Structures are given as C-alpha cells and as structure tokens.
Amino acid sequence: MRAAEAVNVAARRRGWVGAVALTLAASAFSPAAAQGKRAELDGVWILARNAKTENLKLTPAGEAARTRYEPLRHDPDLKCVPASFTRIMHTPSPPTEIRQFADHVEINYEFMDVHRRVPLKSGLAIKDAPYAVANFHHLGRSVGHYEGDTLVVENGDVEAGVHDTLGTPGLPQSAQMHTVERFVPNGNTMQVVVTHTDPVYYEQPMVVTFTFQRLFDGKILPWDCTPDAAGYERFFPAK
C-alpha cells in the first residue's frame, strides 16, 4: 500500500476505533463458550484486544529457523503477501467480514485483500478441498463444519515459510502446519481460538485466542498493496 493510500484508509477507520472503544467500556468479555447463536457470526469484526498465545514451545529446528529470520528480508508482507491466516488476524485495525451460506462460508479480510472461501461439505478432506484463497495458494486449503453454534475451520496444505511476523515475529511453519480455528459467537463479541500443530517446528500444539468486536455499519475497504512500494529487498544483496 502506498503511503497516501495508507493515510487515507487510516483516516476512514478512525471513527471505527472510537466506536469500538466505547462499546468495550460498556461491556465485558466472556470466556470462549458458545453462548451466542450461529447467525451472530455474520457481519464485520475488528480485533478488540491483543491476542493471547499459549503453549509456544519451539523444537530445536524451530529455534534455529526463528534465529535466521530477518524482518526486512523474510517478511512476505513487504511483497504484499500475507504469511498465514493467523498473521492476518494479528493485524489490529483492518476488519474481517464473515458471511455464512448453506454450502460454504466466506471470510473476507481487509488486510492484503484476502477473500477466503471455506466449503461446508460433510466428509470433504483438506487435500481434496480447493485452495481457500484463489490468488494466495500458499495459505492452503480449508474445510468447515459446525459444532453447535461454533464454526470450526480446519486448514492445511500450506507452504513452508514464516508463520507470524507481527504477533510473535519470526515464527516459522513447515508444510505440515495444520490449524483448527473455532469461531465462537457471543452477541456482539466473537472469539477465534486457533490451535496450531506443526511437529517440525513446535513441540506441542500452540493456541492463539483472538477477541473481536462487531463493527456496526462496518465494511471491508480495498487494501491495494503495491509490491514496488512495499518491498525492501532491493536494499539487500541476494544470498
């Protein structure tokens, strides 16, 4: 995203941030329990507070991979490419839109213009599912189902690389990374609990919990990231 575009988008969001702050001041978050109804997941959401990461324990290979990470060389965001769905959700201000249909769910993230389609076909294996994002195949394939009123999305077949560059910078992921996301409705708040399993780089499943607040009258804006303006790789010689 060019500098002028970034300023413009930030200005358009300024009212959303204030509205969220007022709502949070008047309400309390409850634990991740399906207290709401499935239909409440539909709408536009914004991250309401810092994500909580638990059970982060890297294997020796994971520690070595994280040590090799150089932000200005290895962060895919600098090429207008999102690292993972978890990385996308860690970005605080761009909202997320959820739309549920009979045979699929659309999860549209303003960040990097990521439009995700999750099929709700019983018995569909991840390996047989289409890529979740048409223009970002490295994000893998997703399948979904419901457990009561909670939307459960499994994701796999991702490309090896960096997993998170913002929440915990430099976390790696192998091609064996498998995630289970649970979207838990609770009125005008929503929790997304993501369990990451990767035996190559992590000694145990890592859990990241996000808390979102509904954006009334919110909408997804174009991100319009421009690689020639975002990249810094020209400052570094190839290794």
C-alpha positions in Angstrom: 0.0 0.0 0.0 1.4 3.4 -0.9 1.8 6.0 1.8 -1.0 8.2 0.6 -3.4 5.2 0.4 -2.4 4.1 3.9 -3.1 7.6 5.4 -6.5 7.6 3.6 -7.5 4.2 4.9 -6.4 5.0 8.4 -8.5 8.2 8.4 -11.5 6.3 7.3 -11.1 3.9 10.1 -10.7 6.4 12.8 -14.4 6.5 13.6 -14.5 2.7 14.0 -11.8 2.7 16.6 -13.6 5.2 18.8 -16.9 3.3 18.5 -15.2 0.0 19.5 -13.6 1.7 22.5 -16.9 3.0 23.7 -18.6 -0.4 23.3 -15.8 -2.2 25.1 -16.0 0.2 28.0 -19.7 -0.7 28.5 -19.3 -4.5 28.1 -17.3 -7.4 29.4 -15.8 -10.3 27.5 -16.8 -13.8 28.5 -14.8 -17.0 28.1 -14.8 -18.8 24.8 -18.1 -20.7 25.1 -20.8 -20.9 22.6 -23.3 -18.6 24.3 -24.5 -16.9 21.1 -26.2 -18.2 18.0 -24.6 -19.2 14.7 -26.3 -16.4 12.8 -24.4 -13.8 15.1 -21.2 -14.7 13.3 -22.4 -12.9 10.2 -21.1 -9.3 10.0 -17.9 -7.2 10.1 -15.5 -7.6 13.0 -12.4 -5.8 14.3 -9.8 -7.0 16.7 -10.7 -5.7 20.2 -7.7 -6.5 22.2 -4.2 -8.2 22.0 -4.3 -11.9 21.1 -3.3 -14.4 23.7 -0.7 -17.0 22.8 -0.3 -20.2 24.8 2.0 -23.3 24.7 4.6 -21.6 22.4 7.5 -24.1 22.6 9.7 -24.4 19.6 11.7 -27.5 18.7 15.5 -27.0 18.1 14.7 -26.8 14.4 12.1 -24.1 15.1 14.5 -22.1 17.3 17.1 -22.3 14.5 14.6 -21.2 11.9 13.5 -18.2 14.0 17.1 -17.2 14.6 17.6 -17.0 10.8 14.6 -14.7 10.4 15.4 -11.2 9.2 12.4 -8.9 9.1 13.3 -6.8 6.1 14.4 -9.8 4.1 12.0 -12.5 5.0 8.7 -10.8 5.9 6.3 -11.6 3.0 4.2 -8.6 3.9 6.8 -6.5 2.2 5.9 -8.1 -1.1 2.2 -7.7 -0.4 1.8 -11.4 0.5 0.2 -12.5 3.8 2.2 -15.1 5.8 -0.8 -17.0 7.3 -4.4 -16.6 8.4 -3.1 -16.1 12.0 -0.8 -13.3 10.8 -3.7 -11.7 9.1 -5.8 -11.8 12.3 -2.9 -10.4 14.3 -3.1 -7.1 12.4 -5.2 -4.8 14.7 -7.1 -2.3 12.5 -8.2 -4.0 9.3 -11.6 -5.6 9.8 -12.8 -9.1 9.0 -16.1 -10.0 7.4 -17.9 -13.3 7.8 -20.8 -14.4 5.6 -22.4 -17.8 6.1 -24.2 -19.7 3.3 -25.8 -23.2 3.1 -22.7 -24.8 1.5 -19.8 -22.5 2.3 -18.6 -19.6 4.5 -16.9 -16.5 3.2 -14.3 -15.0 5.4 -13.0 -11.8 3.9 -10.1 -10.0 5.5 -9.4 -6.4 4.5 -5.7 -7.0 5.1 -4.0 -7.8 1.8 -7.4 -8.1 0.1 -7.7 -11.8 1.3 -11.0 -13.3 0.3 -11.3 -16.8 1.8 -13.9 -19.4 0.8 -14.5 -22.4 3.2 -16.7 -25.3 1.9 -19.1 -26.9 4.4 -19.3 -30.3 2.7 -19.5 -33.3 5.0 -16.6 -35.7 4.7 -14.5 -33.4 2.5 -10.8 -33.9 3.2 -8.5 -31.0 3.3 -6.4 -32.5 0.5 -9.5 -32.6 -1.7 -10.7 -29.1 -0.9 -10.0 -26.2 -3.3 -7.4 -23.6 -2.2 -9.0 -21.3 0.3 -7.8 -18.1 -1.4 -7.7 -18.0 -5.2 -4.7 -15.7 -5.5 -2.8 -17.0 -2.5 -2.4 -20.7 -2.8 0.4 -20.8 -0.2 -2.3 -20.2 2.5 -3.5 -23.7 1.9 -6.9 -25.4 1.8 -9.8 -25.1 4.3 -12.8 -27.1 5.2 -15.5 -26.2 7.7 -18.3 -27.6 9.9 -20.3 -26.6 12.9 -20.1 -27.8 16.5 -23.3 -26.5 17.8 -23.2 -22.8 17.1 -19.4 -22.7 16.8 -17.9 -22.6 13.3 -14.9 -24.9 13.1 -12.4 -24.4 10.2 -9.5 -26.8 9.6 -6.7 -25.6 7.3 -3.7 -27.5 5.9 -1.6 -28.0 2.8 0.3 -24.7 3.4 3.7 -23.8 2.1 6.7 -23.8 4.4 7.9 -20.4 5.5 7.3 -17.8 8.1 4.1 -18.2 10.1 3.9 -14.9 12.1 5.7 -11.7 11.6 3.7 -9.5 14.0 2.2 -11.3 17.0 5.4 -13.2 17.7 7.8 -12.1 14.9 9.7 -14.7 13.0 7.7 -17.8 14.0 8.3 -20.5 11.3 5.9 -23.0 9.8 6.6 -26.2 7.9 4.4 -27.7 5.2 3.0 -29.9 8.0 1.4 -27.0 9.8 -2.3 -27.8 10.5 -4.6 -25.4 12.2 -8.1 -25.7 13.7 -10.0 -22.4 14.1 -13.0 -22.1 16.3 -15.2 -19.0 15.7 -17.3 -18.7 18.8 -20.3 -16.2 18.7 -21.4 -14.2 21.7 -23.7 -11.4 20.7 -21.6 -8.5 19.5 -18.3 -10.2 20.5 -16.6 -13.1 18.9 -13.6 -15.2 19.9 -11.5 -17.1 17.4 -9.4 -19.8 19.1 -6.7 -21.2 16.7 -4.8 -24.4 17.5 -1.6 -24.8 15.5 0.0 -28.2 15.2 3.4 -28.5 13.5 5.7 -31.4 14.6 8.6 -30.0 12.7 8.9 -26.6 14.5 6.7 -26.9 17.6 7.0 -29.4 20.5 3.2 -29.1 21.3 0.1 -27.5 19.8 0.2 -23.7 20.1 -3.0 -21.9 20.8 -3.7 -18.3 19.9 -7.0 -16.7 21.0 -8.4 -13.6 19.3 -11.2 -11.4 20.6 -13.2 -9.4 18.1 -15.9 -6.8 18.4 -18.7 -6.2 15.9 -18.4 -3.2 13.7 -21.9 -1.8 13.2 -22.1 -0.3 9.7 -18.5 -1.5 9.1 -17.3 -2.6 5.7 -14.3 -4.0 4.0 -12.2 -1.4 2.2 -9.7 -2.1 -0.6 -6.2 -2.7 0.8 -4.4 -2.0 -2.6 -1.0 -3.1 -1.5 1.6 -2.2 -4.2 4.7 -4.5 -4.2 7.0 -2.0 -5.8 6.2 0.4 -3.0 6.2 -2.1 -0.2 9.3 -4.1 -0.8 12.7 -3.5 0.8 14.5 -6.5 -0.8 16.3 -4.1 -3.2 18.4 -3.0 -0.2 19.8 -6.5 0.4 22.0 -8.5 -1.9 20.8 -12.0 -2.7 22.3 -14.7 -0.5 
